[in-house]
Amino acid sequence: MPAIRFDSIKLDKLLKEEYSRYIGQALEDCAGLNDLNRYAGEFETEFSRYLRAKFCVVLDSGTSSLQLALLASGIGKNDAVIIPAISHPATAWAVESLGAKVIFADISQSDLTIDPDKIEAAMRKDVKAIIAVHLYGMVCDMASINRIAKRHRLKVIEDACHSLGSTLNGRKTGTLGDCGIFSFAYFKTLSSIKGSGGCLVSQNTAYKSNTGKILASKYRNNVEFKDPSFLDIMILLKKIKFMAKIEESKINIQNNYFGLLRKAAGLTLLKPLTGSRPMLMLYPLLAKNRDLLNKRLATSGVLCAPAYKPLYYMFGESKPDKRSFPVAERYFREALFLPAFPFMKSDEVSYIAGVIGKALRP
């Protein structure tokens, strides 16, 4: 079995001839910068239609999209933002880059997303927003988070970089709070070739006005906002037309993993929120002998994604007592993320499950 990576570009290889024809025709038709901007506008329209969002603005990365979301939400110097203890470092970095402060809340044992009870416990007078990260595609308890935000008059920003295609009661993530952000890094569900690109979406027309004012100058709070590359936009425009097939493929992969691993001793599989349908970027699980299992997978040609280091080790005004984050600490010790890229073959999933089964045998 050839090496199975968590960042396969299998779909791009399947579409390479279509990419070539599509980009070649676009260049032939292009007369200048305004035409290049037109393609960005086409993607924003297509992406909004896919999400059923009222508007979308595309940028060069998910990180800059989060910075824009924070600024458009009125977040600035000395404001505080509650974020999960586990996320990509860019979540905390984006907040601190604006002079704001991060406050950490532990994650849920069942799905690794931010725990609403811990949000309430972390509340302070200077808190102005909550970032709900749909980690690895698992869906946050948005009803509880939105209730907390309404009670304290806070903005809710969804970091949906991992969760494109995930739904809650039929609505797609990114459209469940005040605004949402996405990344098109090359290992994401919808990815560019260059590995860049991101966007902000919202159902609130006030965000369209706010983002328009911020982007008019390209600079705000020492942040430079850049457009995505022409190549990224053209690839995304072509690939988004395959989202229905990508969703079907990803759901089949998840179901195959669950069926093969649900009875495996020594593993804990995540439990999705009631009413949600996750579309997982990677397949997450917890294993008490995680490091040994990961080594066995690697020697068998299966390259898994590493666990994120808890953010409170790297960010924040002071270093909190890690005993305040028992679930995050368990995650850091035990989490493992299996490949789950679009159009992964069923025999690849079976092979991975077989390696895990052998590794867990007493």
N, C-alpha and C positions, 0 to 999 in steps of 0.2 A: 504494500500500500504506500503510495507516494506521501510525502509530508502533508499534513492537514493543518493549515494555519487559521488563525482567527481573523485574518485580514485579507481573505482571498479576493481577487479581482476577476472572478470567473465571469460575471455578467459583462464586464467591460470587454473581455476577450470575445464573448459571444456577439457583442454589438460592434466590434471594431470596424467592420466594413460599413455599417450604417453610420457610425460616427464620421468616417472619412467622407462619405457622400454628403452628409448633412452639413458638416463644417465647410467642405469645399463649396457647396452651393451658397451657404451663408456669406462666405468671403467674396464669392463672385457677385452677389447682390449688394454687398456692403459698399456704400459710397463715402462713409466717414463716421465720426464719433457718434453722431445722433443715431445712426443705424445700430451701432453696437449697444447703445443704451436701450434701443427698442427691444432687443432680445432679452435684456434684463427685465424689462417690463412684461414681456410675454411669460417669462418664468414666474414672476410674482403673481400674475393672473392665474396661471396653471396651478401653482402651489396653493393659492387661496381657495381655488375651486376644490382641490383635493381635500383640504382641511375643512372646508365650509367656513372659512374665516372671512372677515369683512375687508381686511387689507393685509398686505405683506410688503416688507422692504428688505431687499437682499443686500448683503455686505460681503466682506472678504473672509469672515470667520464667525464661528459661534461665539467666541470670546468677545469680539467687538459688538456682536449683536446683543450680548448680555450687558455690556457697558451702555449701549444705547437704550436698552430696556430700563436700566436703573435710572439713567438721566431723564428719560421720558416719564418715569414714575415719580420724579421730583427728589431723587436721592442725591445727596451731596455730602460735603465735608461734615464730619462729626455725627451724621445720622448713623443709625445701627440697622443691620439687616440680619434676620435669623436665617441660617442655612443649615443643611444637614451636616453631621459630623463626617460623613463619608460622601465624597463626590470627587470629580476631577479637580485638581488644584485651580483651574481657571475660574471655577465658581467663586472661590474666596478671593482670588487675585483681582477679579473684575471689580468686586466691592471695594477692596482696599485701594485700588488704583484711582478711585474717585475721592479718596480721603474719608470714606465711610468705614464703619467698624463692623466686623463679623461677630455674631453670637452663634454658638453651636448648639444644636439640639440632637440628641441621640436618635438612632434609626429604629425602625420596627423590626422585631424578631422574625415576623412572618414574611416580609417582602423586601427588607433593607431600604425602604424609603423613609423619609422623615416622619417621626412619631408625633402626631398632633398633641398628645398629652405633654410631650417634652417641649413643644413650641410654647404652650401656655406657661409651663414652668420657667422658661427662659425669658419671658416677657419683661421689658423695661420701658421706661418712659420715652427713651430716645429711639425706640424701634419704629421704623417707618415702612418696612416691607418684609415679606417672607419669600424666599426662593424655594419652590417645591421642585426637587430634582426627581424625575422619573427614572431612577437608576436602572441601567441595563434594560430598560423597557418596561419594568414593573411600574404600575400606576399608583401615584400617591392618593391618599384619602382626601380628595379635593373638597368634598362636602364639609368635612370637619375643618380643614384648613381655611376654606372660605368663610365659615362661620366665625372662626377665631379672628380672621382679618376684619370682618365686618364689625365685630364687637369692639375691636381696638382701632378701627379706622386705618387699616394698613393696606398696602398694595400687595397683590400676589403675582409673582413672576414665575412662570413655569419654565424650568430648564428641561426642555424636551429633546435635547441633543441625542439621547439614547433611544427615544421612544416613538420615533416616527411610525405611524400606523397603529399604535396602541390606542385603545378606546376605553371610555368609561360611560356606561349606559348609552352606548351608541355614538358618543361624541369623541372626537379625536383629541388626544393630548396636545397641548399648546393653545387650545381654545377654551380651557376650563377656568382660567384665572383672568386677571386684568390683561396680561399679555403673555406670550410665549416665545421662546427662542429655540432655534435649531442649528445644527452643524452639519456640514456636508463633507467633513474630513473623510479620507478615502476608505476607512474601515467602517463608516456608518452605513445604515440601511440604504439610504440614498446618498451616494458619494460621488464626488468629482474625481477626475483623473489626477489633477495637480495636488489634491489633498486639502484644498481650501474652500471657503465659501460658508456662509451661514445666513440666517435671516431672522427677523422679528415679525410676529403676526399678532393680530388682536381682533377682538369683536367690538372694541370700544373706539369709536371714531375720534375721540380726543387724542388717542395715541398717534393717529395719522397726522394730526395737526402738530403735536409735540415733536414727533420724529422729523417731520418736514422742516421745522424751525431749526432743530439741532443740526441736521445734515446740510442745511443751506450754507453753513460756514465751513463744513468738513472738520472743524475743530471745536471741542467743548471740554472744559476742565482738563486741558492738556492731552485729550484723547484725539487721535487722528482717525477719522473714519474713511475707509477705502472701499472702492467698488471691487466686486469679484472680477477675475480674469475672463476674457472672452471665451477661452477654452473651457473653463469651468461651467460657464452659463450654457454653452452649447451642449456639453455632455449632460448636464442636469435636465435641460429641456427635452432631450431625447429619452433619457432614462426614466423620467417621471411618468412617461406614458406606459411603463411596465409595472407601475406600483401594484396594480391588482394581482399580477402574477407573482411579484415579489412577496406580497402579503400571504398569498396562498402557500408559497414555498416555505416561508418562515414559520407559519403556523404548523405545517406538516412536520417540520424539523423539531419544533418544540414538543409536539405530541409524541413523536418517535422517541425523543430523549426521555420524556416522562414515563412512557410505557416500559422502556427498557431499564430505567434506573429507580423507579419508585419503591421497589422492594429491596434495594441494595442496602445491606447492613453497613453502618458507619457513615452514611450520607444523609444530609438534610436537604430536601428540595423546598423551594420557596412556595408560598401559598398566595396566589393573586388576590387582590381586594375583590370582595363581592361586587358583581356588576361590571368588572373590568375584563378586557381581553388584551393582555399584554402581547406585544410583538417584540420579542427580545432581540436586542443587538447581539448579545452573547447569551449562552445558557449558564445561569449562575447556580451554584450549589455550595453547601458547606460540608467540609470533610475534616474530621478530627486529625487525621494523618495527612493533611493537605500537601505538605512539602514532599513527602514520600510519594504520594499519588501523582503529583505534578511531575516529579522526576521520572516516574515510570511511564507516564504519558509521553514526555519529551523523548525518552529513549526509544519509544515506539513510533515516533514521527508525528506526534500530536502536539502542536504548539498552542498552549493556553495563554489567555491574557492574565497579567498580574493583578493582584488586588490593589486598590488605592490605599495609600497611607492615610490614616485619619488626619483630617485637616487641622485639628487643634495642635498637632505636632509641628506645624509649619506656619500657621497664621494665628492672628488674634492679638489682643492687647497683652494678655498674660497666658501662661500655660496652665490650663485647668487640670484638675485631678482626673486622671484617666478612669478612675473608679466611677466617675459620674457618667461614663459612656460604656456600660458593659456590653451592649450589643455591638457597638462599633469595634470594640476590642476583640470580641469573638470573631466578627467579620474579618478583621485583619489577620487573625491567626488561622482561620479555617476556609475562607472564601476561595473558590476556584471557578474559572469562567471558560467554558468549553466553546469551541468554534460553533457558530450558527449562522454562517453567511448565506445569502440568497442562492438558491439552486444547489445547495449542498446535497449530495446523493444519500439515499437511505442506507446504502452499504457503508458509507463513511461514518454515519451516526452509529450504526451497529458495530463497526470496528472500534470506535471510541468507547462505547458502552462495554464491549468485550474486554478491552484493556483494563478498564476500571474494575470490572467484575473479577478478573484474575488478580489484580493488585490488592483487592479487598479480602480475598480468601485467606482464612487463618492458616 
